[in-house]
Amino acid sequence: MSEQQTIPSWTRDQIAARVAVDIPDGAVVNLGIGLPTKVANHLPADREVILHSENGVIGMGPAPAKGEEDYDLINAGKQPVTLLPGGCFFHHADSFAMMRGGHLDVCVLGAFQVSVKGDLANWSTGAPDAIPAVGGAMDLAIGAKKTYVMMDLRTKTGESKLVDACTYPLTGIGCVSRVYTDVAVFDLGAEGARVIDIVEGLSFDELQALVPVKLVDARA
């Protein structure tokens, strides 16, 4: 597939729905700023998932309907959220204690780069004019039992965000277990990048041509 051809891809909501399917019943989950917040709108109705936000909220529901926003009730990205029965809000120091204490089952974060070893770079590109914005990403990436990443596979200029070794400042080392992109889903570990799902219309060989790392086809 040439660069001139349009590469098939999942929409943002389709990526979020794919992540939601993999979150187990009863899990306590932190959704990072940006794309990960969409996951809340796609959680299966028959599954109880407890959503946490680092600014001090637990028990969030889907995004509020237009006109029903309460800007005193927001997530870490300053987006209005809803609160399910039993949910509550509290001091952010207590929230970070949850994150650092290993009480989160899953966190879902965005990224600038992820290495095949699971290293994460998502707080700075290292550019001279970049504004560092680490927030609670380091605490989440290391504190959660599983760290998932949602990102486009490539940058706007065509460079792969899945790399052999990160060139941007690291957020965490060996912390990412799964990456959800607009064209494929990858499991990361000792065997490197294992492809477990590919968007319809894209072959494994075409996917391999998009990244500089060696991929393993692990689809059932």
C-alpha positions as CSV (number, residue, x, y, z in Angstrom):
1,M,0.0,0.0,0.0
2,S,1.6,3.3,-1.1
3,E,1.6,6.5,0.9
4,Q,-0.7,8.0,-1.7
5,Q,-3.4,5.4,-0.9
6,T,-5.8,6.0,2.0
7,I,-5.0,3.6,4.8
8,P,-8.1,2.2,6.4
9,S,-8.5,3.1,10.1
10,W,-10.8,2.9,13.1
11,T,-12.5,6.1,14.3
12,R,-11.8,7.5,17.7
13,D,-15.1,6.0,19.0
14,Q,-14.2,2.6,17.5
15,I,-10.9,2.6,19.3
16,A,-12.6,3.5,22.6
17,A,-15.1,0.8,22.1
18,R,-12.3,-1.7,21.5
19,V,-10.7,-0.7,24.7
20,A,-14.0,-0.9,26.6
21,V,-14.5,-4.5,25.6
22,D,-11.2,-5.5,27.2
23,I,-11.9,-4.0,30.6
24,P,-13.1,-6.7,33.0
25,D,-16.1,-6.6,35.2
26,G,-15.4,-5.0,38.6
27,A,-12.3,-3.2,37.5
28,V,-11.3,0.2,38.9
29,V,-10.0,2.2,36.0
30,N,-8.4,5.6,35.4
31,L,-9.0,7.2,32.0
32,G,-6.3,9.7,31.1
33,I,-6.8,13.1,29.5
34,G,-7.9,13.2,25.8
35,L,-8.8,10.2,23.8
36,P,-9.0,7.8,26.7
37,T,-12.0,9.7,28.2
38,K,-14.1,8.4,25.3
39,V,-13.9,4.9,26.8
40,A,-16.5,5.8,29.4
41,N,-19.2,6.2,26.8
42,H,-18.6,2.6,25.4
43,L,-18.5,0.4,28.6
44,P,-20.9,-2.5,28.2
45,A,-24.1,-1.9,30.2
46,D,-23.9,-5.4,31.8
47,R,-20.5,-4.7,33.2
48,E,-19.6,-2.8,36.4
49,V,-16.5,-0.7,35.9
50,I,-15.6,1.9,38.5
51,L,-14.0,5.0,36.8
52,H,-11.5,7.1,38.7
53,S,-10.1,10.5,37.9
54,E,-6.8,11.8,39.4
55,N,-8.3,15.1,40.4
56,G,-10.3,13.2,43.0
57,V,-13.4,11.5,41.6
58,I,-14.5,7.9,41.6
59,G,-17.6,6.3,40.3
60,M,-18.0,8.4,37.1
61,G,-20.6,7.6,34.5
62,P,-20.7,8.6,30.8
63,A,-20.4,12.2,29.6
64,P,-23.4,14.4,30.5
65,A,-26.0,15.2,27.9
66,K,-25.7,18.6,26.2
67,G,-27.1,21.3,28.4
68,E,-26.8,19.1,31.6
69,E,-23.1,19.8,32.2
70,D,-22.1,20.7,35.8
71,Y,-18.6,22.4,35.6
72,D,-18.2,21.9,39.3
73,L,-18.0,18.1,38.5
74,I,-15.1,17.6,36.1
75,N,-12.4,15.0,35.3
76,A,-8.7,15.7,35.2
77,G,-9.0,17.1,31.7
78,K,-11.6,19.7,32.9
79,Q,-14.4,17.9,31.1
80,P,-17.8,17.7,32.8
81,V,-18.7,14.2,33.9
82,T,-21.6,12.4,35.6
83,L,-21.5,10.6,38.9
84,L,-23.1,7.2,39.3
85,P,-25.0,6.1,42.5
86,G,-22.3,5.5,45.1
87,G,-19.7,7.7,43.4
88,C,-17.9,10.5,45.3
89,F,-15.3,13.1,45.1
90,F,-12.4,13.8,47.5
91,H,-9.0,15.5,47.9
92,H,-6.6,14.9,45.1
93,A,-3.9,13.8,47.7
94,D,-6.2,10.8,48.5
95,S,-6.6,10.2,44.8
96,F,-2.8,10.0,44.3
97,A,-2.6,7.7,47.3
98,M,-5.0,5.3,45.4
99,M,-2.8,5.6,42.3
100,R,0.5,5.0,44.0
101,G,-0.9,2.4,46.3
102,G,-1.7,-0.1,43.6
103,H,-5.5,0.3,43.9
104,L,-6.2,0.8,40.2
105,D,-6.7,-2.3,38.0
106,V,-6.2,-0.5,34.7
107,C,-5.2,2.9,33.5
108,V,-5.7,4.1,29.9
109,L,-3.3,6.8,28.7
110,G,-2.3,8.6,25.5
111,A,1.3,8.6,24.3
112,F,3.8,10.3,22.1
113,Q,5.8,7.1,21.8
114,V,5.7,3.5,23.1
115,S,8.6,1.0,22.8
116,V,8.2,-2.7,22.0
117,K,9.4,-3.3,25.6
118,G,6.5,-1.3,27.0
119,D,8.4,1.9,27.8
120,L,6.1,5.0,27.7
121,A,6.8,8.5,26.7
122,N,3.8,10.8,27.0
123,W,4.6,14.0,28.8
124,S,7.1,15.8,26.6
125,T,8.6,15.6,23.1
126,G,11.7,17.3,24.4
127,A,11.4,20.2,22.0
128,P,12.8,23.5,23.2
129,D,9.4,25.2,23.0
130,A,7.4,22.2,24.5
131,I,5.4,22.8,27.7
132,P,6.0,19.8,30.0
133,A,2.7,18.3,31.2
134,V,3.4,15.1,33.1
135,G,0.5,15.5,35.6
136,G,-0.1,12.2,37.3
137,A,1.0,10.1,34.3
138,M,4.1,8.7,36.0
139,D,2.1,7.7,39.1
140,L,-0.6,6.1,36.9
141,A,1.7,4.3,34.6
142,I,3.6,2.6,37.4
143,G,0.9,2.3,40.0
144,A,-1.8,0.6,37.9
145,K,-1.8,-3.1,37.6
146,K,-2.2,-2.8,33.8
147,T,-1.4,0.2,31.6
148,Y,-3.1,0.5,28.2
149,V,-2.2,3.2,25.7
150,M,-4.5,4.7,23.0
151,M,-2.8,6.6,20.2
152,D,-2.6,7.0,16.4
153,L,0.0,4.6,15.1
154,R,1.8,7.4,13.3
155,T,2.4,11.1,13.7
156,K,0.9,13.7,11.3
157,T,4.2,13.6,9.4
158,G,4.2,9.8,9.1
159,E,6.7,8.7,11.8
160,S,5.7,5.6,13.8
161,K,4.9,6.1,17.5
162,L,5.6,2.4,18.1
163,V,9.4,2.2,18.2
164,D,12.2,0.0,19.3
165,A,13.4,2.5,21.8
166,C,11.8,5.8,22.8
167,T,13.6,9.0,21.9
168,Y,11.4,11.3,24.0
169,P,11.7,11.7,27.8
170,L,10.3,8.6,29.5
171,T,7.2,8.5,31.7
172,G,7.7,4.9,32.8
173,I,9.8,1.9,31.9
174,G,8.3,-1.4,30.9
175,C,4.8,-0.4,32.1
176,V,2.7,-0.6,29.0
177,S,1.1,-4.0,28.3
178,R,-1.3,-3.2,25.4
179,V,-1.5,-0.5,22.7
180,Y,-4.7,0.4,20.9
181,T,-4.1,2.4,17.7
182,D,-6.2,3.6,14.8
183,V,-5.1,0.6,12.7
184,A,-4.2,-2.3,15.0
185,V,-4.0,-3.5,18.6
186,F,-0.6,-4.7,20.0
187,D,0.4,-6.7,23.1
188,L,3.8,-5.8,24.4
189,G,6.2,-8.0,26.3
190,A,9.2,-10.3,26.2
191,E,8.2,-11.4,22.6
192,G,8.1,-7.8,21.4
193,A,5.0,-6.3,19.6
194,R,2.4,-9.0,19.1
195,V,-0.5,-8.0,16.8
196,I,-3.8,-9.2,18.2
197,D,-6.2,-7.2,16.0
198,I,-6.0,-5.3,12.6
199,V,-8.5,-2.9,11.1
200,E,-10.5,-4.5,8.2
201,G,-8.9,-3.8,4.9
202,L,-5.3,-3.7,6.1
203,S,-3.1,-6.8,5.8
204,F,-0.4,-7.8,8.2
205,D,2.3,-7.1,5.7
206,E,0.9,-3.6,5.0
207,L,0.8,-3.0,8.8
208,Q,4.4,-4.2,9.1
209,A,5.4,-1.6,6.4
210,L,4.1,1.2,8.5
211,V,6.4,0.6,11.5
212,P,10.1,0.2,12.0
213,V,9.8,-2.6,14.5
214,K,9.5,-6.3,13.9
215,L,5.9,-7.5,14.5
216,V,4.5,-10.9,15.4
217,D,1.1,-11.9,14.1
218,A,-0.7,-13.3,17.2
219,R,-4.2,-13.1,15.9
220,A,-6.3,-16.1,16.7
